[in-house]
Amino acid sequence: MPHFSAYAAETPDRPAYIMANSGEVVTYSSVRSQIESDCPFVEIVGGQAR
């Protein structure tokens, strides 16, 4: 299985997970956006934070 960032780039609109209680579908692109906004100082390269 490819690294999360590679898979997210290939399939941004696919569900990353579905919230059990609410049924909310969270896509890979929304997870990626949340990561980038929460951690703008972290550069992710091949699964390694620099």
Helices and strands as residue ranges (DSSP letters): H 4-10, E 15-18, E 25-27, H 28-38, E 44-45, E 48-49
